[in-house]
Amino acid sequence: MVEAFGGYDFEFIEDLPEDLTCTLCHYALKNPVQIEVCGHTFCEDCFNQSKDHAAKNSTDFCCPIDRQVIDIARVFKNKADERKVLNLTVKCRYFVDECDWIGELRDVSEHETNCLKNKSVRDKTSEVDMIQLLNRMTELESKLQTNEENVKTNEKKLAEKDQQIENQCKINDEQSTEIKDLKVQMELVSENYDKQIKDLTIQVEKQSTEITNLRTTMMIPDIGDHLNFFAVGTAFQWKFNPVSVKASGVQLYSPPFYNVINSYCFQLGIDYLNNNYRIILFRYRGKYDHAQDMIKTIQSLDFNILVFGKNEKQKVFNFSHSDIDYSIPKFRERNSGLCDKINNNEIDSLTTHGYVHLHCFFKFTA
């Protein structure tokens, strides 16, 4: 089958749509071009042959269908119809020779290049196959000889491996006996270890109780007779590094502590702001907040919190009961507590070994 004139001459699986047929060659459009004015579409080769014919005869080049003069500048390639044609399903040209290939028109050229029903392909394939077959036979003969040599070598290695396995089995039996002995020893050690852990746990719990009792009964430091007060509760001790606080620019918080046993909980904050160190007292959520009946009398008495350095020089802050907000804010803000300031010179005089040591305790005033 030869492509006639300009279009595709193939056996289509379905009837060729009329709008994809060239009116000049009556085959499927190949590289279709479309006249913009009238919209008629032709194969590119068919269109060019008609144009050449008009030029040779010195006549106007007119549309073969409606005979209107064609403006070549307004003729363009019809890519949409080209895709539609290439999507059509066709048979191989050699289907009469029993080639059962069916596919899209765009793939037929690649198939026919390798189609075994094509005599030229068959002849070329047969020649190539014969050469490949001879090469393969030579390769297999060489591999066979190599394999025979490998078999002999492997048989020798296998005999050596069998001897190694036999020796290893003897070693394994000896190690198995040793492992059993070790397991018995480990069980004895484990029992002894569990007992030691139990004893240590009891000691730790006992020491923890002793530490708690010591903290509860801690003596309040003697800060001089000039501070006339009646102290209640356990002194709270804390220290901070002024250099670190100044460099970090963030607020540092102490652990929570109570003013008296089963009473309100507080927390100290330290920061550096506007060239001053600030000590801030925060009301903190505690575990006795729900027991209001037990501690409501605390709110009816004035109490002060005194903070001083461990050095000989002291700084005393007096926070009055009337200034305390007993409510607990949802979010603790930087300035939400009671605050007092210490300048750089005072910090230098209070610093011991790089730290300022704070002691916080309480007094009631009648």
C-alpha positions in Angstrom: 0.0 0.0 0.0 1.4 3.4 -1.0 0.2 6.7 0.3 -1.6 8.3 -2.6 -1.2 12.0 -3.3 -0.9 13.5 0.2 -3.0 11.7 2.8 -2.7 8.6 5.0 -3.9 5.4 3.3 -4.4 2.9 6.1 -7.0 0.3 7.1 -8.9 2.2 9.9 -10.7 0.2 12.6 -13.6 2.6 12.5 -15.0 4.6 9.6 -12.9 7.7 8.8 -14.8 10.8 9.9 -15.7 13.1 7.0 -14.2 16.2 8.7 -10.8 14.4 8.9 -10.8 13.4 5.2 -9.0 15.5 2.5 -11.4 16.5 -0.3 -8.5 16.4 -2.8 -7.0 12.9 -2.2 -10.0 11.5 -0.2 -7.6 10.0 2.4 -7.0 10.8 6.1 -5.6 14.3 6.5 -1.8 14.4 6.7 -0.2 17.5 8.1 -3.5 19.4 7.6 -3.6 23.1 6.7 -6.7 25.3 7.0 -7.8 28.3 5.1 -8.8 31.0 7.7 -11.4 32.7 5.6 -13.6 29.7 4.5 -12.3 27.1 7.1 -11.7 24.3 4.6 -8.9 21.9 5.4 -6.6 19.9 3.1 -3.4 17.7 3.3 -0.4 19.9 3.2 1.0 18.1 0.1 -2.4 18.3 -1.7 -2.7 22.0 -0.9 0.9 22.7 -2.2 0.3 20.7 -5.4 -2.9 22.7 -6.1 -1.0 26.0 -5.4 1.9 24.9 -7.7 -0.6 24.0 -10.4 -2.2 27.5 -10.3 1.2 29.1 -10.5 2.2 27.1 -13.5 -1.0 28.0 -15.3 -0.8 31.7 -14.2 -4.2 31.6 -12.7 -5.6 32.7 -9.3 -5.1 30.2 -6.6 -8.6 29.5 -5.4 -10.1 27.2 -2.7 -10.9 23.8 -4.5 -14.3 23.7 -2.7 -15.8 27.2 -2.8 -13.5 28.7 -5.5 -12.7 31.8 -3.4 -9.2 33.3 -4.0 -6.9 32.2 -1.2 -4.7 34.6 0.7 -1.6 32.5 1.5 -0.8 34.7 4.5 -4.1 33.5 6.1 -3.4 29.8 5.8 -2.3 28.0 8.9 -1.5 24.5 10.1 -4.5 22.8 11.8 -2.8 21.1 14.8 -6.2 20.1 16.3 -7.2 18.0 13.3 -3.7 16.6 13.1 -3.9 15.3 16.7 -7.4 13.8 15.9 -6.0 11.9 12.9 -2.9 10.6 14.7 -5.2 9.3 17.5 -7.2 7.1 15.1 -6.7 3.3 15.4 -5.4 1.5 12.3 -4.1 -1.9 11.3 -0.5 -2.7 10.2 0.1 -2.4 6.5 1.0 -6.1 6.6 -2.3 -7.2 8.1 -2.9 -9.1 4.8 0.2 -11.2 5.8 -1.5 -12.0 9.1 0.1 -9.2 11.2 -2.4 -8.7 14.0 -0.9 -5.4 15.3 -3.5 -2.7 15.9 -2.6 0.8 17.3 -2.8 4.5 16.9 -1.7 6.0 13.6 1.1 7.9 15.4 2.8 4.6 16.3 2.4 2.7 13.0 5.7 3.8 11.6 7.7 2.5 14.5 5.9 -0.8 14.5 6.4 -1.4 10.7 10.1 -0.7 11.1 10.3 -3.9 13.3 7.3 -5.9 11.9 8.3 -9.5 11.2 5.7 -9.7 8.4 7.9 -7.1 6.5 10.2 -9.2 4.3 13.1 -6.8 4.6 12.8 -6.9 8.3 12.6 -10.7 8.4 15.7 -11.1 6.3 17.7 -8.7 8.3 16.4 -10.2 11.6 17.3 -13.8 10.4 20.9 -12.7 9.6 21.3 -10.9 12.9 19.8 -13.9 14.8 22.3 -16.3 13.2 25.2 -14.1 14.2 23.9 -13.7 17.7 23.3 -17.5 17.9 26.9 -18.3 16.9 28.2 -15.8 19.4 26.0 -17.2 22.1 27.2 -20.7 21.4 30.8 -19.6 21.7 30.1 -17.8 24.9 28.3 -20.8 26.4 31.1 -23.2 25.5 33.6 -20.9 27.2 31.3 -20.6 30.3 30.9 -24.4 30.4 34.7 -24.9 30.5 35.0 -22.3 33.3 32.1 -23.8 35.3 33.8 -27.3 35.2 36.9 -25.7 36.7 34.8 -23.9 39.3 33.1 -27.1 40.2 36.4 -28.8 41.0 37.5 -25.8 43.0 34.2 -25.6 44.9 34.3 -29.3 45.7 37.7 -28.8 47.4 36.4 -25.8 49.3 33.3 -27.7 50.3 35.4 -30.4 51.9 37.3 -27.8 53.8 34.1 -26.1 54.9 32.7 -29.4 56.2 35.7 -29.8 58.3 35.4 -26.3 59.6 31.7 -26.9 60.5 32.6 -30.0 62.3 35.2 -28.1 64.4 32.7 -25.3 65.0 30.1 -27.7 66.3 32.5 -28.9 68.9 33.2 -25.4 69.9 29.5 -24.6 70.1 28.9 -27.5 72.4 31.6 -26.3 74.7 30.2 -22.7 74.6 26.6 -24.0 75.2 27.7 -25.6 78.5 29.5 -22.4 79.5 26.4 -20.3 78.7 24.3 -22.5 80.9 26.7 -22.0 83.8 26.7 -18.2 83.2 22.9 -18.1 83.2 22.9 -19.8 86.6 25.4 -17.2 87.9 23.4 -14.3 86.4 20.2 -15.5 88.1 22.1 -15.5 91.4 23.5 -12.0 90.7 20.0 -10.7 89.6 18.5 -11.8 92.9 21.2 -10.1 94.9 20.9 -7.0 92.7 17.1 -6.8 93.3 17.7 -7.0 97.0 20.3 -4.2 96.8 17.9 -2.0 94.8 15.1 -2.6 97.3 17.4 -1.6 100.2 18.7 1.4 98.4 15.1 2.5 97.6 14.2 2.3 101.3 17.3 4.4 102.1 16.5 7.0 99.5 12.9 7.3 100.8 14.2 7.7 104.3 16.8 10.3 103.3 14.1 12.2 101.3 11.9 12.3 104.4 14.8 13.6 106.4 15.6 16.3 103.9 11.9 17.4 103.8 11.9 17.6 107.6 15.2 19.5 107.6 13.8 22.0 105.1 10.6 22.4 107.1 12.5 23.1 110.3 15.2 25.3 108.7 16.3 28.2 111.0 15.7 31.7 109.8 19.0 33.6 109.4 20.0 36.2 112.0 20.0 39.5 110.2 20.4 41.8 113.2 18.4 43.3 116.0 17.5 46.4 114.0 14.9 44.3 112.1 12.1 44.1 114.7 9.7 41.4 113.5 7.9 38.3 114.4 8.9 35.6 111.9 6.4 32.9 110.7 7.1 30.0 108.4 10.3 28.6 106.8 13.0 30.9 105.3 13.2 30.5 101.5 16.8 30.7 100.2 17.7 31.4 96.5 20.6 32.8 94.5 21.0 34.3 91.1 23.9 35.4 88.9 23.5 39.2 88.1 25.8 39.0 85.0 23.7 36.2 83.5 20.4 38.0 84.2 21.7 41.2 82.7 23.0 39.5 79.6 20.0 37.3 78.9 17.4 40.1 79.0 14.7 37.7 80.3 13.0 37.2 83.6 14.4 34.5 85.9 12.0 32.7 88.3 12.6 30.9 91.6 10.9 27.7 92.6 7.5 28.2 94.1 7.4 28.5 98.0 4.8 29.0 100.8 4.7 31.9 103.3 3.4 29.5 106.1 2.6 25.9 106.1 -0.7 25.1 104.3 -1.0 28.7 103.1 -0.6 30.8 100.0 2.1 30.0 97.5 4.5 32.7 96.0 7.4 32.9 93.5 10.3 35.4 93.1 11.3 36.9 89.8 14.6 38.6 88.9 15.2 40.7 85.7 17.2 43.7 84.5 15.2 46.7 83.2 16.1 50.3 82.7 19.6 49.9 84.2 18.2 48.4 87.4 17.8 44.8 88.7 14.3 44.2 89.8 13.1 41.7 92.5 9.4 40.9 91.9 7.1 38.9 94.2 4.4 36.9 92.3 1.3 35.2 93.6 1.6 31.6 92.4 -0.9 28.7 92.1 -0.4 26.4 95.1 -1.8 23.1 96.3 -3.6 24.6 99.3 -5.5 27.3 97.3 -8.8 25.4 97.7 -8.6 25.3 101.5 -9.8 29.0 102.0 -11.3 28.3 105.4 -7.9 27.2 106.7 -5.9 30.2 105.6 -8.4 33.1 105.3 -7.0 34.6 108.6 -3.7 35.2 106.8 -5.3 37.9 104.7 -6.5 39.7 107.8 -2.9 40.3 109.1 -0.2 42.5 107.6 3.0 40.7 106.7 6.2 41.8 105.1 8.7 39.9 102.9 12.4 40.8 103.6 15.0 40.0 101.0 18.7 40.6 101.8 22.2 39.6 100.5 24.4 37.0 102.0 27.2 39.6 102.2 27.5 41.9 105.2 25.7 44.7 103.4 21.9 44.2 103.1 19.0 45.3 101.0 15.6 45.1 102.6 12.3 45.2 100.7 9.1 45.6 102.6 6.0 44.4 100.8 2.8 45.3 102.7 -0.2 42.9 103.0 -2.4 45.6 101.5 -0.4 45.4 98.3 -0.8 41.7 97.8 -3.2 40.5 95.1 -4.4 37.1 96.2 -6.0 36.3 92.9 -4.0 34.3 90.4 -4.0 35.8 86.9 -4.5 33.5 83.9 -1.2 34.7 82.4 1.7 35.9 84.5 2.9 39.2 83.0 6.4 40.7 83.5 5.0 43.5 85.8 2.1 41.7 87.5 3.8 41.2 90.9 5.1 43.5 93.6 8.4 45.0 92.5 11.4 46.8 94.0 14.7 47.8 92.4 18.5 47.3 93.0 21.0 49.4 91.1 24.3 48.2 89.7 26.3 49.6 92.7 24.1 47.8 95.2 24.3 44.5 93.3 28.1 44.8 93.3 28.1 45.2 97.1 25.7 42.3 97.5 27.5 39.8 95.2 29.4 36.9 96.8 31.4 34.6 94.5 29.5 35.9 91.5 26.0 35.4 93.0 23.5 37.4 95.0 22.0 35.2 97.8 18.4 35.9 98.7 16.7 34.9 101.9 12.9 35.4 102.0 10.9 35.1 105.2 7.7 36.5 106.7 6.6 38.5 109.6 3.2 39.6 111.0 2.7 43.0 112.4 -0.1 43.8 114.8 
